Amino acid sequence: MTLNPSLRLLTKTLTNPFLRLARRPFHCLANPHLQSHDAISLHPKVPFWDTDPCIAQKLFDQTPLRGLKQQNQLLFHYSRNDQAQEALHLFVSLYRSGLLPDELTMSCILKVCAGSFDWTVGELVHCQCVKCGLIQHVSVGTSLVDMYMKTECVRDGRRVFDEMGDRNVVSWTSLLTGYSWNGFHDHVWELFCQMQAEGYLPNQYTVSTVIAALANEGVVAVGIQIHALVVKHGFEAVRPVCNSLISLYSKSGMLRDARAIFDDMEIKDPVSWNSMIAAHVINGHDLEAFETFNKMQLDGAKPTHMTFASVIKSCASLKELGLVRMLHCRALKSGFSSHQSILTALMVALSRCKEMDDAFSLFSLMQGGQSVVSWTAMISGYLQNGGTNQAVNLFSQMRREGVKPNHFTYSAILTVQHTVFVSEIHAEVIKTNYEKSSSVGTALLDAYVKIGNISDATEVFDVIDEKDIIAWSAMLAGYAQAGETEAAAKIFHQLTREGIKPNEFTFSSIINACAAPTASVEQGKQFHAYAIKTRLINALCVNSALVTMYAKRGNIDSANEVFKRQKERDLVSWNSMISGYAQHGQANKALEVFEEMQKQNMEVDAVTFIGVISACTHAGLVEKGQNYFDAMINDHYVNPTMEHYSCMVDLYSRAGMLDKAMDIINRMPFPPGATVWRTVLAASRVHRDLELGKLAAEKLISLQPQDSAAYVLLSNLYAAAGNWQERVNVRKLMDKRKVKKEPGYSWIEVKNKTYSFLAGDSSHPLSDHIYAKLSELSTRLRDAGYHPDTNYVFHDIEDEQKETILSHHSERLAISFGLIATLPEIPIHIVKNLRVCGDCHNFIKLVSLIEQRYIVVRDSNRFHHFKGGLCSCGDYW
């Protein structure tokens, strides 16, 4: 480290005891017969502290006989006017002159060290205090505490305080301020109570410090107690105390109480006005912030840079570009054209108004004075406006110019969703020791979640030191996105055991996790009950998650009940209800919800129309689907995406209009994806179009050569056409490319436990009972007129063998188990990973009739509700 000249001189002087003794006092140059203790000022009545610093220096220079009193006076001037270098030079000169410093000298120079955050010099002065025997003076001890606290040496500051023989209220206030300054807000209240227990009465500065710490900690109940103390000690009219109370109540969301204190103040200073304006901004009352700003000017109070910074933040929230420009002009006229906090606030406001060029112009005007805050503001602005490349380039430039990113910078740049980039930033975060930070750690795990890397997200989560509710919720959201319900539930129970109170976003995440196909049906209901218990059930995000969860878990009626009870609905709620009805085959209800949505002037988006067109697809409403697609483009100005075109291809393909499906594909503005060709291939098999099926299979295999669906569908198409040799060739190609067919699984949940079945499975402990029940069902169904449709068995074998294969399909085994393991009034819910075949569909319809059971089957396409021998799909799927 390179020492500046003052520090080098001070170090040399203070560490060489012979240097000071060898020097003659410089005032003896005027009269060599005088010693330092004989020195008297020629201007004994000049009050240095009442003069301009330059005049004070001139008067001091004209004084031939200068003693410690005059030197202390000038030292005080330098300290008060933030002239740290001059103060240090004078302090060194004092030592060279042979004058022995007193407690005033040491207190003053320690204040200089604290103000310039210079721990190194402060420690040297501490040593001299010990050598000179001044360490026991309460003013010196207090100054040392203040110096160490302001230079972030909290432990040293506390040690000095504990070793002080005498303390006063100023000493305690310095300690409390130090803890608050360094972010140890939770310690402040304990120390404040200890101070009073030891008999020290707080003054207005002590109370202001404690209130400010409580405001940052957000401890409202304790804040109210100290408000009572303020009244008790008669501080309710003291401006600094009132200002702190305004901040306390506003940060706790108690804006009315903050306003009451503000209105009762007889004399308001700029800090009071700024505190009230900031209170409105913090609580989202942006228009009220402007009203207070106008009243401030009418009251004759002069706005400060903090005033403009707060009001400009309101403009950012309101996205009012005109007001931003007006306030910019006002700030210029008030002389704050180059103040960094105002320029940064302006950059943020312009970014929110999508004026990135103007924001960057302001950033450039800083001319090398950019701080990490302004760099972060520009990076965040570009990211919010889709300028990912500009943000990444700016981040790189920032590091090249030697500006170290802080936790806000890392949290912002980690929203860039690129695998290599996230890994690079992770490495840098580890080097800079930010990985354990809650904010950076959460941003990092969220980045890994969004790129689908749950294992790395989990590792990052485990490293975070103090996990807040945001970190827990982010990890829950990650597991929900990955469909890992059990891991999500484990995390949720862990956070509650650790005493962390879940919020609405936590519940939203865990309920979304319960929407996964493999999740327990009862789990979602349990978390629903928990949300009711914690009184978070009315939160918008929780309700929307519940609608989605119930719809995806086959309980569309419960989804509708939650939807109807919502006091407020967002776009997610409406879209979930439309998509839910579409997936459950209730197209008319889906379209009714869409019409109601339009009547309420709700803004629709691309997801809305995916749900609407899907509803038409599942019900065979071809003309309506086409009309909605046209309305989406022409009336709602939503540009169709690949998903919309896939829905249209599906709409025509299911209806057997394969020519129109191909026409849609040919007119698409981008190459068709795998989903489109898989849809065409499946429809070609159903409608026995061999040539189109071969084309679709070739396209699909070229896009996803390891996906077994293309090979299986093509082989089944050949089998349905009786072309067994081509089917064998396709199977050989699969073997050659080592592509394995995905086996058909079916799941059923009984008494909170999930059971899975394969075709022909005999691993279940009740396997004998399951097959006995199947045999009984087959006999009763045949008596009712059921005949197996062997066309759904794509093997070149005898019909009798085909019937055996059909009778052992996984969904039949699951249903048979459900019939023997559950009570008659309990609905049977089955999940299958593949499409239900036509013969099983007919089988389940008849089972629902003869067994008088309500059966819900979720296959790869949709939900089927079987009741009384009918299915909700109307045999159209």
N, C-alpha and C positions, 0 to 999 in steps of 0.2 A: 504494500500500500504506500503511495506517495504522500508524504505529509506536506500540508501547505506551509508557507513561511512562518505564519504565526504559531502553528503547532510545533514546528521544529524548534523555534526559538523558545517557546514555553517549555517544551520537553527538556531542552538543554539546560535552561535556567533552573527548573525545579528539581532536576536530577543531579545537579552539581553543587554540593553545599559550599565548595570553596569559591565558586564563581561569585556568589552573592556577597560573601565576606570580603572579597578582594575589591569590590566596587565602592567608590566614594559616593555618597548621596549627591545626585546631580544638582540639587538646589544649593549645595555648598559652593558651586561654581560662582554664584553671585556673591556669597559671603563665606569664604572657606573657614571662618572661625565659628560659624553656626553649626550645630548638630541638628539631626532630624527632629528631635523633640523640642528644639528652640524655634522651629519654623512657625511663622505666622503669616496669614494672608494679608496682602496689601489692600485687598478688597473684602474685608471681613463681612460686610453687609450685603454682598451680591448673592442673591439666592439662585444658585446655578440651575435648580430644577424649574425655575420660572422663565428661563430664557431659551432661545432657539439653540439647538445643538452647536451650530457653527459659531454663534456669538459666545456660547459657553466655552468652546474650545479657545477662542481668541482671548477671552478674559483670563482663562486659565494660563495660556501661554505668556500673558503680560504680567502674571504674578511671579515676582522673583523668589518669594519664599512660599513654597507649597508644601503643606503638611498632609497628613493622612486624611483629614476631614475634607480638604479640597479634592484630593484624589478620589475619595469615595463619592463625592458629589458628581464628578465628571464620569466616573464609572457607572453611576446610576443613570446619567443621561444616555450614555451609550447603550445600556441595557434596555432602557425604556424605548429607545428609538431603533431597536433591532440592529445596532451597529456592532455585530459580534467581533469582527476583526479588530476594530478600534479598541474595543473593551479588552481583548486579549493582549494587544500591544501595551496598553496602559498597565495592565496587571503585571506584565513582565518588567516593565519599567519600574514599577513600584518595588518589585523584588530587588532589582539592580540598585535602586537608590538606598537600600538598606532599611527602609521603613518596614516595620512589622505589621502585617495586615491584622485587622480585627474581625469580629464576627460579621460586621456590616459588609466589609470587603469580600469575605468568603461567600456570604449569602448572595451578594450581587453577582459575582463571577459564576457561581453555580447556576444562578438564574439564566445567565447568558448561555451556559453549556446546555441547559435544558431547552432553551428556546431554539438553539441551533442543532439540537438532537445529537450533540457531540459527546458520546460516552467516553471516548479515550481521554480527552482533556478533563472531563468531569472526574474521572477516576484519579488522575494526577492531582487535581485540586483536593480530592478527598484525602489523599495521602498527606498533603500539606496541612490540612485541617487537623489531622491526628498529630503531626509533628509540632504544630503551633499550640496544641492544647485547646483548640477551639471546638472540638467535636462535641463537647457537652452542652454547648450553647443551643437552646431550643430553636433559634432561628436558623443556625447552621444545619442542625439535624433535619429540620423541616425542608430546607433547600436541597439537601442531599436526597431525601425521599422523593421530592418532586423531580430532581434531575434523573435519578435512576428510573423512575416510572415513565418519564417522557422519552427516555432512550430505550424503553422496552426491557429494562433489566428489573423485572418485577420482584424476583427473588432477592436481589441485592437491596432494593428499596425497602422491602419488608424487613430484612435483617437490620438495616439501619434504624428503622422505626422501633423494632423490638429492643434494640440496645440503647435507645434514648433514655437518659435519666429523667428528664423533664419533658412533658408533652403539654400541648395546649390544643384548643379547638382547631387552630390552623394546621397543626401537625396531622390531626385526624382527618381533616378535610383533604389535605394533600394525599394521604394514603387512599382515601375513598375515591378521589378523583383519578388517582393512578390506576386503581383496579378497574374503574369504569372505562378509562382511556384505552386500556389494553384488552377490553372485551370480557373481563371477569365480572360480569354484572351480577351473577348469583352470589358472589362473595360480599358485595357492597352492603346488602341489607343486614347480613350477619355482623359485619364489622360496625355498622351503624348502631345496632342493638348493643354490642359490646361497649362501644364508646359511651353510650348513655348509662349503661350499668356501672361503668367506672367513674361516673359522676361528671362527665363533660357535657355541657349543654351545647347543642348544635346552633350554629348561626345560619344566616340566610344562604351563604355559599355552600355550607354542608348540606342543607336541605335540598338545594337546587341540584347538587351533584347526585344525591341519592335518588331523587325523582327522575333525573335523566337516565340513570342506570336501570331503574324499574321500567321506564318507558321502552328501553331496548330489550329488556327481558320479557316484557308483556305480562307482568304480574299485576293484574288489575286490582285484586282484592287487597294486596299489600299497599298498592298505590293509594287506595281509598283511605287506608289507615294513616298513611303519612300526610294525606290531605287534612285529616283531623288534627294531626300534630302541627301542621302549618297554622291552622286556626288557633290552636292552643298557645303557640309561641308568638302569635301576633304577626306572622309573616304573610298574611293573606293579601296585603296591599303592596308587597315587595315585587317589583317588576321581574327580576330574574326567576323568582320562585313561581310567579304566575305563568311566565313563559314556559317553564319546565312542566308545570301542570297541564298546560294546553297541549304540549307535545305528548305527555303521558296518556291523556284521555283520547287524543286523536289516533295514536298508534294502537290503542286498545279498541278502536271502533266506537268510542263513546263521544261522538262529535257534538251532541247536544250539551254535554257537560263542559267540553272544551270551549264551546261558544259562550256558555254562561259565564265562565271565568273571564274570557276575553271582554265581554260586554260590561262586566263589573269593574274593569280596570279604569281608573280615572285618568291616568297618564299612560299612553302606549308609546313605546319606542319602536324603531324599525324591526327589532327582533320579535316583538309582540305581533306586529302585522305579518311578518314573514312566517311565524309559527302558525297563525290562523290560516293563512293562504295554503301553507304546506299541509295543514290538517285537512282542508277540503280536497286537496289533490290526492293525498293518501287514501281517502275514503271514497274516491271516485266522483266527488261533487265538483265537477270542473267548472260549471257555470257559476256556482257560488264562489269559487276561487276568483273568478273574474270580477264578481261584484265586490268582494272584499278588496281586491286590487284597486278598483275605482274609488272605494270609500277611503282607502289609505291615502290616495292622492288628494281627495277633497278635504281630508283632515290635515293636510299640510305635511304629512310624513314623506320623507324622501326615499324612493325605492332604492334598495341596494342590489348588488349582483345576485344575492340569494332570492330576492323578490322576483327578478326577471327569470331566473332559472326555474323557479317553481311554476310561474304562470305559463312559461313556454312548455313545460311538461303537460299542462292542461291542454294546450293546443295539440300536442302530440296525441293525447288520448282522444280528443274530438276530431282529429285529422282536418283541422280548419286551416288551410294554407294561407288564406287572407289574413287571419289573425297572427299567424307566425310571422309573416312579412311585416305587419304593423309593429309587432313587439320588437322585431329585429331593429327597425328604424328607431323606436323609442330607446332601446338599449344603446344604440350608437350615439344618440343625442345626449344621453345621460353619462357618456364617457366610459362605457363598458364594452367598447368595440373589440377589445382583445382579451377580455376575461375568459379564461378557459372553461369555467363551468357554464357560462352563457353560450359560448360557441358549441360546446358539446351538447347542451340541451337543444340548441337550434338544429344541429346535425341530426339528432334523434327525431325531432319533430318533422323535419324535411324528409327523412327516410320513411316515416310513417305516412307521409303524404305522397310517397313514391317519386319525390324529387331528388333522385340520387346524384344527378350532376351538380345541383346547387349544394347539396350536402358535402360532396367531395371538394367543391370550390372553397367552402368554409374550412374544411380540414386542411387544405393546402395553404390557406392564409396563415395558419399557425406557424409556418416557417421554422420547422425544426423544434417547436415547443410542444409538440404533441406528447401527451402523456399516455399511459396505458389505457386510461379511461376513454380518451378520444379515439385511439386506435380501435378499441373494442366496440365503441359506438358505430364506427364506420363498417367494421366487419359484420356486426349484427344487422346493420341497415341493408347491406348487400344480400345477406342471407335471407332476410325477410322479403326482399323483392326479387328473389330468384337469381340473383347474381352470384352463384356459387363460385365460379372461376375467379371473379374479381375479389371475393372474400378470401379465397385461398391464397391468391397472389399478394393481397394486402397483408395477410398473416405472415407470409414468408418475408415480405419487405420489413415488417415490424421487427422481426427477429434479427434480420441483417443489420438494422440500424441500432441494435443493442437494447431495444425496449423489451423487458421481460414480461411475458403474458401473466395475467393473474387468473384467479379462479373463474371470473366472469368471462374472460377471453376464451379459456379452454372450454367452458360450458357452451359458449356460442359456436365455436368452430367445430365442435363435436357433433353438431347437427348435420354436417356433411356426411351423407350416407355412401361412403366408398370404403370397401374392405381394407385396401392397402393404406389409405390415408388414416383411417381410424387406428390401425395398428401402429403407424408412425407416431401419431399424437399420443397414443398410449405409452409408447417408449419414452417420449419426452416428458409426459406427466409423471412417470416413475422417477426420472432423473431430477425433476424439480420438486419432488416430494409432495405433489398435489394428489396422488392417487388415494390417499387416506381421507382427503377432504370430502365432506358429504356432497357438496354441490358438484364438484368435478367428478367424483366417483359415480354419482347418479347419472350425470350426463354421459359418462363413458359406458356405463352398463346399458343405458338407453340406446346408445349408438350401436352397441353389439346386438341388442335385441332387434333393432330395426333392420340390421343386415342378416338376421337369422342365426346369429352365433350365441346361443343360450349358454353354452358351457363357459365361454370367456366372460359373459355377463355375470354368471354366478361367481366366478373367481374374483371379479372386480367387487362385487357386492360383499363378499366375505372379508375383503381387505379394508373396507370403509370403517373408520374408527367409531364415529358416533353416527349411527344410522338414524336419520329423521324419517318422518312418515312419508316424505316424498321418495326417499330411496326404497323404502319397503314397498310402496305402491308401484314404483317403476319395475321392481323385480317381479311383483305379482302380475303386472301387465305383460312382462316378458313371457312368463310361464303360460299366461292365458293365450298369447299369440301363438305359442308353440303347441298349444293343446295339451299341456302337461298339468292336468287338473290336480292330481295328487300332490305334486310338488308345490303348486300354488296354495292348496289348502294347508300344507305343512308350514309354509312361510307365514300364512295368515295366523295360524294358531301360535306360531313362535313369537310374532310381534305382540300379540295380546298377552302372552305369558310374561314378556319383558316390560309390560306396563304401558305400552304405547297405544294410544287411543286411535282406532281406525277412523278415517274421515270418509267423505262421500266418494272420493276417487279410489280409495282402498276397496270399498264395497263394489264399486263399478268394475274394478279389475278382477276381483275374485268371482263375481257373478258372471262376467264374460268368460272366465276360465271354466265355469260350470256349464257353459253352452257347448263345450266340445262333445263330439259323438260318443266318446268313451267315458264321459263323466257320469257319475252316479246321479240318477234322477232326483233322489232325495237331497243331495248336497245343495243344489240350487235353492230348494225350498228352505233348508236350514239357514242359509245365509240371508234369504229373504226375511225370515223371522228375526234374525240377528239385527238386520238393518232397521226393522220396526222397533225392536227393543232399544236401540241406540238413538232413535228418533231421527234417523237420516233417510227414512223411506220417501220423504217428499222431495229429496234432492233430484234435480233433473237428470243428471247422469246415472243415478241409481235406477230410476224408473225406466229410462231408456234401455239400460243393460238388462233389466228384468223382462221387458217386452221381448228383447232379442233372445234371451236365455230360454224363456218358456216356449217361444215359437220354434226354436231350434231343437228343443227337447221333446217336441211332439204335443205339447199342451197348449194348443192355439187358443182355447177358451180362457185359460188363465192369463195368457198374453193379452187378450182383449180386455179382461177385467182390469188389469194394471193400466192399460192404455186409457180406458174410460175414466179411471179415477185420477189420472194425471191432471193436476191443476194447471200445469204449464207443459207444453210439448215443444220439443225442438225437432229439427229435421231428421235426426237419428230415430226418434220415436215413430214418426210418420213412416219413414222408409222401412223400419223394422216390421211395422204392422202390415204394410203392403206386401213386402217380401215374404212375411210369414204366411199370410193368406195364400199367396201364390204357390209356395212350397207345399201347402196343405191341400191344394186342389180347389180352394174356394175362390175362384177367379172373380165372381160377381162381388163378393165382399171386399176383395182387394181393390177393385175398380171403384166401389162405393167410397172406400177410405180416400182414394185419390181424388175423387170429385169433392168430397168434404174438405180435403186439404186445400183445394183450389178456391172453394167458397170462402175459406178463412184467410185467403190471400197469402198463404204460406209460400215461400220461395221454394221451387223445386230444383233438383239438380240431376246430374247424370245417373246417380244411384237410384233415384226415384223411378226413372224410366226403365231401368233394368228390371226393377220389380214389377212394373206395370206390364211391360212386354212379356216377361216370364209368366205372369198370370194368364195372359192371352195364349201363350204357348201351351201351357199345361191343360188348358180347357179347349184347345182347338179353335180359338176365336181369331182366325187368320185376318179377316178384314179389319177387325178392331185393332189388332196388333199393328197392322200396317198404318192405320190412321194415327195411332199414338206415336209411332216412329216419325211420321211426317210432321205431326204437331210439335214434337220435341225440337225438330230442326227449324221449322218455319215460325212457330208461335213463341217458343220458349228460348230459342237461340242457343240451344245446347248442342255442341259439336259431338257427333257420334264417335264413340271409341270402339276398340276391338270387341269389347264386351257387348256393346249394342248390336254390332253386326253379327256376333255369335248368336245372340238371342233371335235375331231375324232369320238367320239360317236355320236355327232350331225350330222356329215357328213354322216355316215352310216344309222343313224335312219331316217333322212329325205328321204333318197333314198329307204327306206323300207328294207334295209339290216340289220335287227334286230339281226340276228345270228352273223354277223361280229361286230356289236356294242357290243354285250355281250362278244365276244371274246376279244375285246379291254379292257373291264371292268375287265375280269378275269386275263388279263396279266399286269394290272397296278401294279406298285411297291408299291402303297399305297391304302388304302381303298377308294372307290369312295365316293364323297361328294354328297350333296343334289342336286347340279346342274346337275350332271350326271344322277341321278335317275329321276329327273323331266323331262329331255330330253327324256329318254326312255319311261316314262309314257305318255308323250304327243304324241310320235310317235306310241305307242301302241294303243292310241285312234284313231289316223288318219288311221292306217293300221289294225284296228279291231283285235289286238292280245290280247285276254282277259287274258290269263294265264300270259304272260309276264307283262301285265299292272298291274295285282294283285301283282306280285312280286315287281315291281318297286314302287308301292304305299306303300306296307308294309315297304320297305326300307326307303322310303322318310318320311313316318309318324314316323318311329322310330328315324330318325335324327332330324326332325322338327315337333313335334306333334301339334304345334299350327299354322302351315302354312296351310291355307285353300286350296292352289293350289292342294295338293295331293288328298284331299277328293273330290274336285270338278272334277278333271280330271278322277278320278276313277268312280265317280257317272255318269259322262258323257259317260264313256266307257261302263258301264252297260246299260245305256239308249240306246246307239247306237246299242248294241247287243240285245236290246229288253228285257233285264232282269230287269224289273221295280222293283221287290221286293228287289233285291240286292241294287239297287239305293236308295230305301227308307231306307234300313239298314245303308247305308253310311251316309245319311242325319241325321238319328237318332244318329249315332255315333258322328257326328259333334255337334249336340245339347247337347249331354251328356258331351262332352269335352269342351263345350262353345267356339267352333271354329266358327267364323263368316266368311261367304263368302265375299271376297273383291268385292264390287260393281264395275261395269264397268262404268268408267267416260270417257268423251271426252271433250277436250278443244279446243277453237278456239279464236284467237286474232283478234279483229276488232277495228281499230282506237286507237291502244295502250291500249286497255282494253281487258282483258281475260274473256271469258264466259265459264262456265262448264255446262255439261249436263249429266244427268243420263238417263237410259232407261225409256221411258214413262214419262219423265220430263215435267211438265207443269208450272214450277215456273217462266219462263222467261216472261217479260212484253209483248213480241211479240209472245207468245205461239200460239195464234190463227193463226197468219200469217205463223208461222213455220209449223204447222200441215196442213194448207191449201196448202202450197207449197209441202209438202210431198205427200199429196193426189194427187195433180196435177202430180207430178213426177211418182207416181205409175201407174196412168192411161196411161201416155205417154210411160212408160217402158213396160207395158203389151202390148200396141199396137205395140211396137218394138220387141215383142217376149219374154219378160222376164217372168219367172215363179219362184216364191219363192221356195227355197230348204228347206223344213221343217225338213230335217234331222239334221239341225243345232239347232233345238229347242229340248232340252232334257227334255221334260215334257210329261207325259202321258195324252195328251189332244187332242181335235179335231184339224184337219189340219187348219181349219179356224182361230181358236184361235192362232195356231202356227204362221200363217201368220201375224196376228195382232202384236204378240210379236216381230217378225222379223222387221216389219215396224217401230217399235218404238225404235230400238237400238240407243244408245247414239251417235254413229258416224253419223247416218243418220240425227238426229236432228241438230247436229253441222253443217253438210254440208248444210242442208236446210236453216239454219240461215245465213250461209256464202253466199249463193246464193242471198238472199234477202237484205243483208246488205252491200255487196261489189260490186264494179264495175266489169264488165265482164273481163277486162284485168288484174285484180289483182288475183294472184294465191290464192287458199284456202288452208291454212295449218291447219291440224287437228292433235292433239296428243291424243292417247288412252292408258290407263294404262294396258289393256289386249290385247290378240291377236284378230285381226279382224277375224270374222267368214267368212266362204266361201261364204255364201249368200250375206253378206254386201259387200264383195270384188267384186262379180259380179255386184251388184247394183251400186257401185261407178264407176266401169268401164263404164257402160252404161250411167250414169249421165254425166261423162266427155265427152261422145260422143254427147249426145243430147243437152247438155247445152254449149258445146264447151268451157269447163273450164279446167284449169290445177289444179289438186287437189293433194296435198301431204298429206299422212297419215303416222304418226309415231306410230306404235303399239309397243307392248312389245318385238317384235322380230327384227324389221327392219323398213326401210322406204319403202313406196309404192308411186311411182310417176304415177298418172293416167292421161292419155292424149289420146284423140281420140279413146276411147274405149279399150285401152291397159294399162297394168301395167308393171312397170319396173322389177317386180319380175318374170314375165313370168308364173304366176300362180303356182310358186314353192316357198312355204314358210312354 
